[in-house]
């Protein structure tokens, strides 16, 4: 586990911790089998990842996301830059994912441009 979170992880944790996000309980840096996820809401089986450019088209991340999807977790990935500059859009994407528990995960690599489907979020 990393002891020093990135600026984006710190900002995202500030939003999610202590049930600040509409009362939803999130945990940080949680091991799930052989993987560690950045943030997770167990009640809704939602994993949120803050990603830097090292995650673009990363085979390890694809395998990890596939495994976690098989365990019935849903994934949201946000680029670090979007977390830091588009907090409202990131919050809306998280809120939507929490409300839509029926959505099925669809593992996809991050785009080369470093942007997600909502200029900040993409299902992973």
C-alpha positions as CSV (number, residue, x, y, z in Angstrom):
1,X,0.0,0.0,0.0
2,X,1.1,3.5,-0.8
3,X,1.7,5.6,2.3
4,X,1.8,8.8,0.3
5,X,-1.4,9.5,-1.7
6,X,-1.3,11.6,-4.8
7,X,-2.9,15.1,-4.8
8,X,-5.9,13.6,-6.7
9,X,-6.3,10.8,-4.3
10,X,-6.2,13.2,-1.4
11,X,-8.9,15.4,-3.1
12,X,-11.1,12.4,-3.9
13,X,-10.7,11.1,-0.3
14,X,-11.7,14.5,1.1
15,X,-14.9,14.2,-0.9
16,X,-15.7,10.6,0.0
17,X,-14.5,10.1,3.6
18,X,-16.5,10.1,6.8
19,X,-19.8,9.5,4.8
20,X,-19.5,13.1,3.4
21,X,-20.7,11.9,0.1
22,X,-24.5,11.8,0.7
23,X,-24.0,9.4,3.6
24,X,-22.3,6.6,1.5
25,X,-19.5,4.8,3.3
26,X,-16.3,4.6,1.4
27,X,-13.0,3.0,2.5
28,X,-9.5,3.9,1.2
29,X,-6.7,1.6,0.0
30,X,-8.6,-1.7,0.6
31,X,-7.1,-5.1,-0.4
32,X,-9.4,-7.3,-2.4
33,X,-7.6,-10.6,-2.9
34,X,-4.3,-9.8,-4.5
35,X,-5.3,-6.3,-5.5
36,X,-5.5,-3.0,-3.6
37,X,-8.3,-0.6,-4.7
38,X,-8.1,3.2,-4.1
39,X,-11.6,3.6,-2.8
40,X,-14.6,1.3,-2.3
41,X,-18.2,1.4,-1.2
42,X,-18.9,-2.2,-0.2
43,X,-22.6,-1.7,0.1
44,X,-22.8,-0.8,-3.6
45,X,-19.8,-2.8,-4.8
46,X,-18.4,0.3,-6.4
47,X,-14.7,0.8,-6.7
48,X,-13.3,4.2,-7.6
49,X,-9.8,4.6,-9.0
50,X,-7.7,7.8,-9.4
51,X,-5.4,7.2,-12.3
52,X,-2.3,8.9,-13.7
53,X,-0.9,8.5,-17.1
54,X,0.9,5.3,-16.1
55,X,-2.4,3.5,-16.3
56,X,-3.1,4.3,-19.9
57,X,-3.5,1.1,-21.9
58,X,-2.0,-0.9,-19.0
59,X,-2.4,-4.7,-19.4
60,X,-2.1,-5.2,-15.6
61,X,-5.0,-2.8,-15.0
62,X,-7.1,-4.6,-17.7
63,X,-6.5,-8.0,-16.0
64,X,-7.2,-6.5,-12.5
65,X,-10.4,-4.8,-13.7
66,X,-11.6,-8.0,-15.4
67,X,-11.0,-10.0,-12.2
68,X,-12.8,-7.4,-10.0
69,X,-15.7,-7.3,-12.4
70,X,-15.9,-11.1,-12.1
71,X,-16.3,-10.6,-8.4
72,X,-19.3,-8.4,-9.1
73,X,-17.6,-5.1,-8.4
74,X,-18.3,-2.0,-10.6
75,X,-15.4,0.3,-11.5
76,X,-15.1,4.0,-12.0
77,X,-11.8,5.4,-13.1
78,X,-11.0,9.1,-13.1
79,X,-7.9,10.8,-14.4
80,X,-6.0,12.7,-11.8
81,X,-6.3,15.9,-13.7
82,X,-10.1,15.6,-13.9
83,X,-10.4,15.0,-10.1
84,X,-8.4,18.1,-9.5
85,X,-10.1,20.4,-12.1
86,X,-13.6,19.0,-12.5
87,X,-14.8,18.0,-9.0
88,X,-18.4,18.6,-9.8
89,X,-18.3,16.3,-12.8
90,X,-16.5,13.6,-10.9
91,X,-19.1,13.9,-8.1
92,X,-22.0,13.7,-10.5
93,X,-20.5,10.5,-12.1
94,X,-20.0,8.9,-8.7
95,X,-23.6,9.8,-7.7
96,X,-25.0,8.4,-10.9
97,X,-23.0,5.1,-10.4
98,X,-24.3,4.8,-6.8
99,X,-27.9,5.3,-7.9
100,X,-27.6,2.8,-10.8
101,X,-26.7,-0.4,-9.0
102,X,-28.0,-2.4,-12.0
103,X,-25.2,-1.2,-14.4
104,X,-22.9,-3.9,-15.4
105,X,-19.1,-3.3,-15.4
106,X,-17.5,-3.1,-18.8
107,X,-13.7,-3.2,-18.4
108,X,-12.1,-0.9,-20.9
109,X,-8.6,0.6,-21.0
110,X,-8.2,4.3,-20.4
111,X,-8.2,6.5,-23.4
112,X,-4.8,7.8,-24.7
113,X,-5.9,11.4,-24.3
114,X,-6.3,11.0,-20.5
115,X,-10.0,11.8,-20.4
116,X,-12.9,9.6,-19.4
117,X,-16.4,9.4,-20.8
118,X,-17.6,12.4,-18.9
119,X,-14.5,14.4,-19.2
120,X,-13.5,12.8,-16.0
121,X,-15.1,9.4,-15.5
122,X,-15.2,6.2,-17.4
123,X,-16.3,2.8,-16.5
124,X,-13.5,0.5,-16.1
